[in-house]
Amino acid sequence: AFKYNRTFGRLSANLLAGLSANILSQGKISTVVKSGSESELERTGEIHGLKPVYINALAGIGFDYTIFKNLSLTFSPTINFAIDPINKNVPVRSYPGTVDFQFGVKRKF
């Protein structure tokens, strides 16, 4: 990952971008099928065509507000998305993605 940091007094902002390799240990899928007021849960224990590894990209922006010299509050939203599909040799390819929000307290030692 690459991180660029810029400080404006007590507030600092940073940009983050990078790549990661995700290793899939197993896959499960479930879906709810609804018909009128009835619903039925369908599950399968095996997904055919899953690749053992896929490449993921991430991008984010973070903000730190310094309270004391070595203590700050932090907020960092990040988006993660697959660059290549997690499955192969199937008619529909899946590209999972997530949006993360991190809140916290950072202490420098």
Backbone as XML, in Angstrom:
<?xml version="1.0"?>
<chain id="A" units="angstrom">
  <residue number="1" name="ALA">
    <atom name="N" x="0.845" y="-1.180" z="0.000"/>
    <atom name="CA" x="0.000" y="0.000" z="0.000"/>
    <atom name="C" x="0.884" y="1.234" z="0.000"/>
  </residue>
  <residue number="2" name="PHE">
    <atom name="N" x="0.379" y="2.281" z="-0.588"/>
    <atom name="CA" x="1.043" y="3.572" z="-0.598"/>
    <atom name="C" x="0.194" y="4.541" z="0.211"/>
  </residue>
  <residue number="3" name="LYS">
    <atom name="N" x="0.857" y="5.357" z="1.021"/>
    <atom name="CA" x="0.147" y="6.300" z="1.871"/>
    <atom name="C" x="0.800" y="7.666" z="1.748"/>
  </residue>
  <residue number="4" name="TYR">
    <atom name="N" x="-0.013" y="8.685" z="1.515"/>
    <atom name="CA" x="0.457" y="10.066" z="1.443"/>
    <atom name="C" x="-0.189" y="10.824" z="2.586"/>
  </residue>
  <residue number="5" name="ASN">
    <atom name="N" x="0.613" y="11.505" z="3.381"/>
    <atom name="CA" x="0.121" y="12.190" z="4.569"/>
    <atom name="C" x="0.383" y="13.687" z="4.456"/>
  </residue>
  <residue number="6" name="ARG">
    <atom name="N" x="-0.603" y="14.489" z="4.857"/>
    <atom name="CA" x="-0.481" y="15.947" z="4.863"/>
    <atom name="C" x="-1.047" y="16.473" z="6.176"/>
  </residue>
  <residue number="7" name="THR">
    <atom name="N" x="-0.314" y="17.356" z="6.855"/>
    <atom name="CA" x="-0.730" y="17.875" z="8.155"/>
    <atom name="C" x="-1.085" y="19.353" z="8.049"/>
  </residue>
  <residue number="8" name="PHE">
    <atom name="N" x="-2.224" y="19.709" z="8.693"/>
    <atom name="CA" x="-2.700" y="21.088" z="8.751"/>
    <atom name="C" x="-2.963" y="21.426" z="10.212"/>
  </residue>
  <residue number="9" name="GLY">
    <atom name="N" x="-1.946" y="21.813" z="10.946"/>
    <atom name="CA" x="-2.093" y="22.095" z="12.375"/>
    <atom name="C" x="-2.398" y="20.819" z="13.148"/>
  </residue>
  <residue number="10" name="ARG">
    <atom name="N" x="-3.542" y="20.768" z="13.832"/>
    <atom name="CA" x="-3.929" y="19.574" z="14.594"/>
    <atom name="C" x="-4.562" y="18.490" z="13.720"/>
  </residue>
  <residue number="11" name="LEU">
    <atom name="N" x="-4.975" y="18.833" z="12.518"/>
    <atom name="CA" x="-5.639" y="17.887" z="11.622"/>
    <atom name="C" x="-4.656" y="17.384" z="10.577"/>
  </residue>
  <residue number="12" name="SER">
    <atom name="N" x="-4.630" y="16.083" z="10.383"/>
    <atom name="CA" x="-3.835" y="15.529" z="9.289"/>
    <atom name="C" x="-4.723" y="14.618" z="8.453"/>
  </residue>
  <residue number="13" name="ALA">
    <atom name="N" x="-4.468" y="14.644" z="7.159"/>
    <atom name="CA" x="-5.221" y="13.824" z="6.215"/>
    <atom name="C" x="-4.240" y="12.934" z="5.476"/>
  </residue>
  <residue number="14" name="ASN">
    <atom name="N" x="-4.681" y="11.734" z="5.155"/>
    <atom name="CA" x="-3.828" y="10.838" z="4.392"/>
    <atom name="C" x="-4.645" y="10.100" z="3.347"/>
  </residue>
  <residue number="15" name="LEU">
    <atom name="N" x="-4.015" y="9.857" z="2.218"/>
    <atom name="CA" x="-4.600" y="9.089" z="1.132"/>
    <atom name="C" x="-3.926" y="7.728" z="1.103"/>
  </residue>
  <residue number="16" name="LEU">
    <atom name="N" x="-4.693" y="6.695" z="0.828"/>
    <atom name="CA" x="-4.184" y="5.333" z="0.853"/>
    <atom name="C" x="-4.633" y="4.612" z="-0.407"/>
  </residue>
  <residue number="17" name="ALA">
    <atom name="N" x="-3.715" y="3.872" z="-1.035"/>
    <atom name="CA" x="-4.032" y="3.048" z="-2.194"/>
    <atom name="C" x="-3.117" y="1.834" z="-2.174"/>
  </residue>
  <residue number="18" name="GLY">
    <atom name="N" x="-3.650" y="0.695" z="-2.583"/>
    <atom name="CA" x="-2.815" y="-0.494" z="-2.580"/>
    <atom name="C" x="-3.482" y="-1.708" z="-3.187"/>
  </residue>
  <residue number="19" name="LEU">
    <atom name="N" x="-2.760" y="-2.798" z="-3.170"/>
    <atom name="CA" x="-3.214" y="-4.086" z="-3.679"/>
    <atom name="C" x="-3.009" y="-5.147" z="-2.611"/>
  </residue>
  <residue number="20" name="SER">
    <atom name="N" x="-3.824" y="-6.187" z="-2.661"/>
    <atom name="CA" x="-3.636" y="-7.316" z="-1.763"/>
    <atom name="C" x="-4.067" y="-8.590" z="-2.475"/>
  </residue>
  <residue number="21" name="ALA">
    <atom name="N" x="-3.529" y="-9.686" z="-2.021"/>
    <atom name="CA" x="-3.937" y="-11.000" z="-2.514"/>
    <atom name="C" x="-4.795" y="-11.652" z="-1.442"/>
  </residue>
  <residue number="22" name="ASN">
    <atom name="N" x="-5.972" y="-12.099" z="-1.816"/>
    <atom name="CA" x="-6.884" y="-12.741" z="-0.879"/>
    <atom name="C" x="-6.892" y="-14.238" z="-1.125"/>
  </residue>
  <residue number="23" name="ILE">
    <atom name="N" x="-6.742" y="-14.994" z="-0.064"/>
    <atom name="CA" x="-6.738" y="-16.452" z="-0.141"/>
    <atom name="C" x="-8.079" y="-16.951" z="0.361"/>
  </residue>
  <residue number="24" name="LEU">
    <atom name="N" x="-8.795" y="-17.669" z="-0.487"/>
    <atom name="CA" x="-10.102" y="-18.206" z="-0.114"/>
    <atom name="C" x="-9.925" y="-19.594" z="0.488"/>
  </residue>
  <residue number="25" name="SER">
    <atom name="N" x="-10.352" y="-19.755" z="1.712"/>
    <atom name="CA" x="-10.249" y="-21.057" z="2.369"/>
    <atom name="C" x="-11.471" y="-21.917" z="2.089"/>
  </residue>
  <residue number="26" name="GLN">
    <atom name="N" x="-12.629" y="-21.303" z="1.943"/>
    <atom name="CA" x="-13.845" y="-22.019" z="1.595"/>
    <atom name="C" x="-14.886" y="-21.010" z="1.156"/>
  </residue>
  <residue number="27" name="GLY">
    <atom name="N" x="-15.940" y="-21.497" z="0.531"/>
    <atom name="CA" x="-17.017" y="-20.614" z="0.101"/>
    <atom name="C" x="-18.363" y="-21.240" z="0.382"/>
  </residue>
  <residue number="28" name="LYS">
    <atom name="N" x="-19.266" y="-20.434" z="0.863"/>
    <atom name="CA" x="-20.637" y="-20.864" z="1.105"/>
    <atom name="C" x="-21.555" y="-19.810" z="0.511"/>
  </residue>
  <residue number="29" name="ILE">
    <atom name="N" x="-22.718" y="-20.227" z="0.111"/>
    <atom name="CA" x="-23.682" y="-19.286" z="-0.434"/>
    <atom name="C" x="-25.065" y="-19.629" z="0.095"/>
  </residue>
  <residue number="30" name="SER">
    <atom name="N" x="-25.843" y="-18.603" z="0.368"/>
    <atom name="CA" x="-27.231" y="-18.816" z="0.778"/>
    <atom name="C" x="-28.078" y="-17.717" z="0.161"/>
  </residue>
  <residue number="31" name="THR">
    <atom name="N" x="-29.326" y="-18.037" z="-0.099"/>
    <atom name="CA" x="-30.252" y="-17.076" z="-0.672"/>
    <atom name="C" x="-31.646" y="-17.334" z="-0.128"/>
  </residue>
  <residue number="32" name="VAL">
    <atom name="N" x="-32.445" y="-16.300" z="-0.081"/>
    <atom name="CA" x="-33.833" y="-16.428" z="0.363"/>
    <atom name="C" x="-34.715" y="-16.251" z="-0.857"/>
  </residue>
  <residue number="33" name="VAL">
    <atom name="N" x="-35.560" y="-17.248" z="-1.102"/>
    <atom name="CA" x="-36.496" y="-17.209" z="-2.221"/>
    <atom name="C" x="-37.874" y="-16.883" z="-1.651"/>
  </residue>
  <residue number="34" name="LYS">
    <atom name="N" x="-38.468" y="-15.784" z="-2.130"/>
    <atom name="CA" x="-39.773" y="-15.363" z="-1.618"/>
    <atom name="C" x="-40.829" y="-15.546" z="-2.704"/>
  </residue>
  <residue number="35" name="SER">
    <atom name="N" x="-41.990" y="-16.005" z="-2.265"/>
    <atom name="CA" x="-43.145" y="-16.145" z="-3.136"/>
    <atom name="C" x="-44.358" y="-15.690" z="-2.338"/>
  </residue>
  <residue number="36" name="GLY">
    <atom name="N" x="-44.833" y="-14.486" z="-2.615"/>
    <atom name="CA" x="-45.935" y="-13.943" z="-1.836"/>
    <atom name="C" x="-45.495" y="-13.676" z="-0.409"/>
  </residue>
  <residue number="37" name="SER">
    <atom name="N" x="-46.198" y="-14.282" z="0.558"/>
    <atom name="CA" x="-45.845" y="-14.093" z="1.961"/>
    <atom name="C" x="-44.949" y="-15.203" z="2.487"/>
  </residue>
  <residue number="38" name="GLU">
    <atom name="N" x="-44.634" y="-16.198" z="1.650"/>
    <atom name="CA" x="-43.776" y="-17.304" z="2.063"/>
    <atom name="C" x="-42.347" y="-17.076" z="1.600"/>
  </residue>
  <residue number="39" name="SER">
    <atom name="N" x="-41.392" y="-17.541" z="2.406"/>
    <atom name="CA" x="-39.985" y="-17.454" z="2.021"/>
    <atom name="C" x="-39.301" y="-18.765" z="2.371"/>
  </residue>
  <residue number="40" name="GLU">
    <atom name="N" x="-38.313" y="-19.101" z="1.572"/>
    <atom name="CA" x="-37.577" y="-20.340" z="1.763"/>
    <atom name="C" x="-36.093" y="-20.044" z="1.648"/>
  </residue>
  <residue number="41" name="LEU">
    <atom name="N" x="-35.297" y="-20.551" z="2.582"/>
    <atom name="CA" x="-33.857" y="-20.350" z="2.600"/>
    <atom name="C" x="-33.179" y="-21.506" z="1.884"/>
  </residue>
  <residue number="42" name="GLU">
    <atom name="N" x="-32.361" y="-21.181" z="0.889"/>
    <atom name="CA" x="-31.600" y="-22.183" z="0.147"/>
    <atom name="C" x="-30.128" y="-22.008" z="0.487"/>
  </residue>
  <residue number="43" name="ARG">
    <atom name="N" x="-29.452" y="-23.098" z="0.810"/>
    <atom name="CA" x="-28.015" y="-23.056" z="1.128"/>
    <atom name="C" x="-27.295" y="-24.142" z="0.347"/>
  </residue>
  <residue number="44" name="THR">
    <atom name="N" x="-26.038" y="-23.865" z="0.046"/>
    <atom name="CA" x="-25.178" y="-24.873" z="-0.557"/>
    <atom name="C" x="-23.841" y="-24.838" z="0.165"/>
  </residue>
  <residue number="45" name="GLY">
    <atom name="N" x="-23.247" y="-25.980" z="0.345"/>
    <atom name="CA" x="-21.988" y="-26.063" z="1.060"/>
    <atom name="C" x="-20.774" y="-25.928" z="0.172"/>
  </residue>
  <residue number="46" name="GLU">
    <atom name="N" x="-20.984" y="-25.905" z="-1.140"/>
    <atom name="CA" x="-19.847" y="-25.843" z="-2.054"/>
    <atom name="C" x="-20.187" y="-24.952" z="-3.231"/>
  </residue>
  <residue number="47" name="ILE">
    <atom name="N" x="-19.267" y="-24.083" z="-3.580"/>
    <atom name="CA" x="-19.420" y="-23.223" z="-4.747"/>
    <atom name="C" x="-18.413" y="-23.694" z="-5.786"/>
  </residue>
  <residue number="48" name="HIS">
    <atom name="N" x="-18.887" y="-24.077" z="-6.944"/>
    <atom name="CA" x="-18.005" y="-24.575" z="-8.007"/>
    <atom name="C" x="-17.322" y="-23.416" z="-8.724"/>
  </residue>
  <residue number="49" name="GLY">
    <atom name="N" x="-16.075" y="-23.625" z="-9.065"/>
    <atom name="CA" x="-15.328" y="-22.648" z="-9.839"/>
    <atom name="C" x="-14.605" y="-21.590" z="-9.038"/>
  </residue>
  <residue number="50" name="LEU">
    <atom name="N" x="-14.574" y="-21.683" z="-7.697"/>
    <atom name="CA" x="-13.856" y="-20.681" z="-6.906"/>
    <atom name="C" x="-12.352" y="-20.779" z="-7.135"/>
  </residue>
  <residue number="51" name="LYS">
    <atom name="N" x="-11.715" y="-19.633" z="-7.295"/>
    <atom name="CA" x="-10.260" y="-19.603" z="-7.414"/>
    <atom name="C" x="-9.668" y="-19.560" z="-6.010"/>
  </residue>
  <residue number="52" name="PRO">
    <atom name="N" x="-8.533" y="-20.166" z="-5.778"/>
    <atom name="CA" x="-7.941" y="-20.152" z="-4.431"/>
    <atom name="C" x="-7.402" y="-18.780" z="-4.030"/>
  </residue>
  <residue number="53" name="VAL">
    <atom name="N" x="-7.034" y="-17.937" z="-5.004"/>
    <atom name="CA" x="-6.471" y="-16.617" z="-4.722"/>
    <atom name="C" x="-7.045" y="-15.617" z="-5.727"/>
  </residue>
  <residue number="54" name="TYR">
    <atom name="N" x="-7.390" y="-14.431" z="-5.269"/>
    <atom name="CA" x="-7.768" y="-13.358" z="-6.175"/>
    <atom name="C" x="-7.150" y="-12.052" z="-5.692"/>
  </residue>
  <residue number="55" name="ILE">
    <atom name="N" x="-7.012" y="-11.101" z="-6.612"/>
    <atom name="CA" x="-6.360" y="-9.822" z="-6.318"/>
    <atom name="C" x="-7.420" y="-8.772" z="-5.987"/>
  </residue>
  <residue number="56" name="ASN">
    <atom name="N" x="-7.138" y="-8.014" z="-4.945"/>
    <atom name="CA" x="-8.049" y="-7.006" z="-4.427"/>
    <atom name="C" x="-7.328" y="-5.660" z="-4.419"/>
  </residue>
  <residue number="57" name="ALA">
    <atom name="N" x="-8.039" y="-4.579" z="-4.710"/>
    <atom name="CA" x="-7.482" y="-3.230" z="-4.619"/>
    <atom name="C" x="-8.183" y="-2.490" z="-3.491"/>
  </residue>
  <residue number="58" name="LEU">
    <atom name="N" x="-7.498" y="-1.509" z="-2.925"/>
    <atom name="CA" x="-8.110" y="-0.706" z="-1.871"/>
    <atom name="C" x="-7.728" y="0.753" z="-2.057"/>
  </residue>
  <residue number="59" name="ALA">
    <atom name="N" x="-8.662" y="1.613" z="-1.657"/>
    <atom name="CA" x="-8.428" y="3.053" z="-1.709"/>
    <atom name="C" x="-9.155" y="3.675" z="-0.523"/>
  </residue>
  <residue number="60" name="GLY">
    <atom name="N" x="-8.551" y="4.679" z="0.059"/>
    <atom name="CA" x="-9.183" y="5.306" z="1.206"/>
    <atom name="C" x="-8.589" y="6.655" z="1.526"/>
  </residue>
  <residue number="61" name="ILE">
    <atom name="N" x="-9.266" y="7.321" z="2.429"/>
    <atom name="CA" x="-8.806" y="8.603" z="2.935"/>
    <atom name="C" x="-8.970" y="8.549" z="4.453"/>
  </residue>
  <residue number="62" name="GLY">
    <atom name="N" x="-8.020" y="9.093" z="5.157"/>
    <atom name="CA" x="-8.084" y="9.059" z="6.612"/>
    <atom name="C" x="-7.851" y="10.431" z="7.202"/>
  </residue>
  <residue number="63" name="PHE">
    <atom name="N" x="-8.422" y="10.640" z="8.384"/>
    <atom name="CA" x="-8.263" y="11.907" z="9.084"/>
    <atom name="C" x="-7.863" y="11.627" z="10.528"/>
  </residue>
  <residue number="64" name="ASP">
    <atom name="N" x="-6.876" y="12.356" z="11.009"/>
    <atom name="CA" x="-6.442" y="12.272" z="12.403"/>
    <atom name="C" x="-6.538" y="13.672" z="13.006"/>
  </residue>
  <residue number="65" name="TYR">
    <atom name="N" x="-7.117" y="13.761" z="14.188"/>
    <atom name="CA" x="-7.180" y="15.024" z="14.910"/>
    <atom name="C" x="-6.392" y="14.851" z="16.200"/>
  </residue>
  <residue number="66" name="THR">
    <atom name="N" x="-5.302" y="15.604" z="16.344"/>
    <atom name="CA" x="-4.415" y="15.495" z="17.489"/>
    <atom name="C" x="-5.021" y="16.203" z="18.694"/>
  </residue>
  <residue number="67" name="ILE">
    <atom name="N" x="-5.194" y="15.422" z="19.779"/>
    <atom name="CA" x="-5.708" y="15.967" z="21.032"/>
    <atom name="C" x="-4.540" y="16.417" z="21.900"/>
  </residue>
  <residue number="68" name="PHE">
    <atom name="N" x="-3.585" y="15.523" z="22.093"/>
    <atom name="CA" x="-2.342" y="15.804" z="22.802"/>
    <atom name="C" x="-1.190" y="15.462" z="21.868"/>
  </residue>
  <residue number="69" name="LYS">
    <atom name="N" x="0.037" y="15.680" z="22.308"/>
    <atom name="CA" x="1.209" y="15.461" z="21.460"/>
    <atom name="C" x="1.277" y="14.026" z="20.923"/>
  </residue>
  <residue number="70" name="ASN">
    <atom name="N" x="0.894" y="13.039" z="21.731"/>
    <atom name="CA" x="1.011" y="11.649" z="21.313"/>
    <atom name="C" x="-0.342" y="10.920" z="21.227"/>
  </residue>
  <residue number="71" name="LEU">
    <atom name="N" x="-1.461" y="11.665" z="21.242"/>
    <atom name="CA" x="-2.787" y="11.055" z="21.233"/>
    <atom name="C" x="-3.677" y="11.763" z="20.217"/>
  </residue>
  <residue number="72" name="SER">
    <atom name="N" x="-4.337" y="10.981" z="19.361"/>
    <atom name="CA" x="-5.218" y="11.584" z="18.363"/>
    <atom name="C" x="-6.426" y="10.693" z="18.104"/>
  </residue>
  <residue number="73" name="LEU">
    <atom name="N" x="-7.488" y="11.325" z="17.622"/>
    <atom name="CA" x="-8.679" y="10.609" z="17.175"/>
    <atom name="C" x="-8.535" y="10.361" z="15.678"/>
  </residue>
  <residue number="74" name="THR">
    <atom name="N" x="-9.014" y="9.214" z="15.209"/>
    <atom name="CA" x="-8.839" y="8.875" z="13.809"/>
    <atom name="C" x="-10.139" y="8.377" z="13.191"/>
  </residue>
  <residue number="75" name="PHE">
    <atom name="N" x="-10.347" y="8.708" z="11.933"/>
    <atom name="CA" x="-11.484" y="8.241" z="11.142"/>
    <atom name="C" x="-10.968" y="7.926" z="9.751"/>
  </residue>
  <residue number="76" name="SER">
    <atom name="N" x="-11.291" y="6.742" z="9.242"/>
    <atom name="CA" x="-10.744" y="6.331" z="7.958"/>
    <atom name="C" x="-11.727" y="5.442" z="7.181"/>
  </residue>
  <residue number="77" name="PRO">
    <atom name="N" x="-12.441" y="5.999" z="6.205"/>
    <atom name="CA" x="-13.252" y="5.159" z="5.326"/>
    <atom name="C" x="-12.381" y="4.580" z="4.204"/>
  </residue>
  <residue number="78" name="THR">
    <atom name="N" x="-12.612" y="3.320" z="3.880"/>
    <atom name="CA" x="-11.830" y="2.618" z="2.862"/>
    <atom name="C" x="-12.754" y="1.789" z="1.995"/>
  </residue>
  <residue number="79" name="ILE">
    <atom name="N" x="-12.468" y="1.726" z="0.702"/>
    <atom name="CA" x="-13.211" y="0.867" z="-0.206"/>
    <atom name="C" x="-12.276" y="-0.234" z="-0.702"/>
  </residue>
  <residue number="80" name="ASN">
    <atom name="N" x="-12.762" y="-1.474" z="-0.680"/>
    <atom name="CA" x="-12.009" y="-2.631" z="-1.168"/>
    <atom name="C" x="-12.811" y="-3.265" z="-2.300"/>
  </residue>
  <residue number="81" name="PHE">
    <atom name="N" x="-12.145" y="-3.620" z="-3.388"/>
    <atom name="CA" x="-12.866" y="-4.230" z="-4.504"/>
    <atom name="C" x="-11.939" y="-5.192" z="-5.251"/>
  </residue>
  <residue number="82" name="ALA">
    <atom name="N" x="-12.538" y="-6.264" z="-5.748"/>
    <atom name="CA" x="-11.780" y="-7.281" z="-6.476"/>
    <atom name="C" x="-11.427" y="-6.761" z="-7.869"/>
  </residue>
  <residue number="83" name="ILE">
    <atom name="N" x="-10.187" y="-6.969" z="-8.276"/>
    <atom name="CA" x="-9.751" y="-6.598" z="-9.617"/>
    <atom name="C" x="-10.040" y="-7.730" z="-10.598"/>
  </residue>
  <residue number="84" name="ASP">
    <atom name="N" x="-9.838" y="-8.948" z="-10.142"/>
    <atom name="CA" x="-10.187" y="-10.102" z="-10.963"/>
    <atom name="C" x="-11.273" y="-10.906" z="-10.241"/>
  </residue>
  <residue number="85" name="PRO">
    <atom name="N" x="-12.052" y="-11.695" z="-10.963"/>
    <atom name="CA" x="-13.169" y="-12.403" z="-10.323"/>
    <atom name="C" x="-12.682" y="-13.498" z="-9.377"/>
  </residue>
  <residue number="86" name="ILE">
    <atom name="N" x="-13.548" y="-13.858" z="-8.414"/>
    <atom name="CA" x="-13.198" y="-14.910" z="-7.462"/>
    <atom name="C" x="-13.553" y="-16.291" z="-7.991"/>
  </residue>
  <residue number="87" name="ASN">
    <atom name="N" x="-14.184" y="-16.346" z="-9.173"/>
    <atom name="CA" x="-14.557" y="-17.635" z="-9.746"/>
    <atom name="C" x="-14.079" y="-17.724" z="-11.190"/>
  </residue>
  <residue number="88" name="LYS">
    <atom name="N" x="-14.012" y="-18.940" z="-11.713"/>
    <atom name="CA" x="-13.564" y="-19.152" z="-13.097"/>
    <atom name="C" x="-14.426" y="-20.246" z="-13.718"/>
  </residue>
  <residue number="89" name="ASN">
    <atom name="N" x="-14.460" y="-20.239" z="-15.041"/>
    <atom name="CA" x="-15.189" y="-21.244" z="-15.821"/>
    <atom name="C" x="-16.670" y="-21.303" z="-15.439"/>
  </residue>
  <residue number="90" name="VAL">
    <atom name="N" x="-17.267" y="-20.151" z="-15.191"/>
    <atom name="CA" x="-18.693" y="-20.065" z="-14.866"/>
    <atom name="C" x="-19.309" y="-18.948" z="-15.715"/>
  </residue>
  <residue number="91" name="PRO">
    <atom name="N" x="-20.622" y="-19.004" z="-15.966"/>
    <atom name="CA" x="-21.236" y="-17.974" z="-16.811"/>
    <atom name="C" x="-21.296" y="-16.586" z="-16.160"/>
  </residue>
  <residue number="92" name="VAL">
    <atom name="N" x="-21.406" y="-16.519" z="-14.829"/>
    <atom name="CA" x="-21.481" y="-15.232" z="-14.128"/>
    <atom name="C" x="-20.269" y="-15.107" z="-13.214"/>
  </residue>
  <residue number="93" name="ARG">
    <atom name="N" x="-19.496" y="-14.055" z="-13.404"/>
    <atom name="CA" x="-18.299" y="-13.843" z="-12.587"/>
    <atom name="C" x="-18.631" y="-12.929" z="-11.414"/>
  </residue>
  <residue number="94" name="SER">
    <atom name="N" x="-18.019" y="-13.206" z="-10.262"/>
    <atom name="CA" x="-18.274" y="-12.440" z="-9.038"/>
    <atom name="C" x="-17.064" y="-11.593" z="-8.675"/>
  </residue>
  <residue number="95" name="TYR">
    <atom name="N" x="-17.320" y="-10.318" z="-8.400"/>
    <atom name="CA" x="-16.305" y="-9.362" z="-7.984"/>
    <atom name="C" x="-16.733" y="-8.770" z="-6.645"/>
  </residue>
  <residue number="96" name="PRO">
    <atom name="N" x="-16.350" y="-9.380" z="-5.518"/>
    <atom name="CA" x="-16.799" y="-8.852" z="-4.227"/>
    <atom name="C" x="-16.128" y="-7.524" z="-3.886"/>
  </residue>
  <residue number="97" name="GLY">
    <atom name="N" x="-16.825" y="-6.741" z="-3.071"/>
    <atom name="CA" x="-16.291" y="-5.470" z="-2.617"/>
    <atom name="C" x="-16.896" y="-5.093" z="-1.285"/>
  </residue>
  <residue number="98" name="THR">
    <atom name="N" x="-16.191" y="-4.263" z="-0.538"/>
    <atom name="CA" x="-16.671" y="-3.797" z="0.754"/>
    <atom name="C" x="-16.319" y="-2.324" z="0.939"/>
  </residue>
  <residue number="99" name="VAL">
    <atom name="N" x="-17.071" y="-1.682" z="1.809"/>
    <atom name="CA" x="-16.754" y="-0.325" z="2.258"/>
    <atom name="C" x="-16.587" y="-0.414" z="3.765"/>
  </residue>
  <residue number="100" name="ASP">
    <atom name="N" x="-15.443" y="0.036" z="4.271"/>
    <atom name="CA" x="-15.128" y="-0.029" z="5.697"/>
    <atom name="C" x="-15.045" y="1.380" z="6.277"/>
  </residue>
  <residue number="101" name="PHE">
    <atom name="N" x="-15.516" y="1.519" z="7.515"/>
    <atom name="CA" x="-15.375" y="2.767" z="8.264"/>
    <atom name="C" x="-14.667" y="2.435" z="9.572"/>
  </residue>
  <residue number="102" name="GLN">
    <atom name="N" x="-13.543" y="3.061" z="9.793"/>
    <atom name="CA" x="-12.774" y="2.808" z="11.001"/>
    <atom name="C" x="-12.727" y="4.080" z="11.846"/>
  </residue>
  <residue number="103" name="PHE">
    <atom name="N" x="-13.094" y="3.935" z="13.102"/>
    <atom name="CA" x="-12.996" y="5.026" z="14.077"/>
    <atom name="C" x="-12.066" y="4.542" z="15.187"/>
  </residue>
  <residue number="104" name="GLY">
    <atom name="N" x="-11.282" y="5.438" z="15.736"/>
    <atom name="CA" x="-10.415" y="4.979" z="16.802"/>
    <atom name="C" x="-9.615" y="6.079" z="17.467"/>
  </residue>
  <residue number="105" name="VAL">
    <atom name="N" x="-8.771" y="5.626" z="18.365"/>
    <atom name="CA" x="-7.829" y="6.494" z="19.077"/>
    <atom name="C" x="-6.442" y="5.989" z="18.740"/>
  </residue>
  <residue number="106" name="LYS">
    <atom name="N" x="-5.566" y="6.896" z="18.356"/>
    <atom name="CA" x="-4.198" y="6.520" z="17.993"/>
    <atom name="C" x="-3.241" y="7.128" z="19.012"/>
  </residue>
  <residue number="107" name="ARG">
    <atom name="N" x="-2.307" y="6.282" z="19.481"/>
    <atom name="CA" x="-1.295" y="6.761" z="20.433"/>
    <atom name="C" x="0.083" y="6.497" z="19.861"/>
  </residue>
  <residue number="108" name="LYS">
    <atom name="N" x="0.924" y="7.503" z="19.849"/>
    <atom name="CA" x="2.304" y="7.368" z="19.380"/>
    <atom name="C" x="3.204" y="7.118" z="20.565"/>
  </residue>
  <residue number="109" name="PHE">
    <atom name="N" x="4.070" y="6.150" z="20.440"/>
    <atom name="CA" x="5.020" y="5.806" z="21.522"/>
    <atom name="C" x="6.386" y="6.332" z="21.212"/>
  </residue>
</chain>
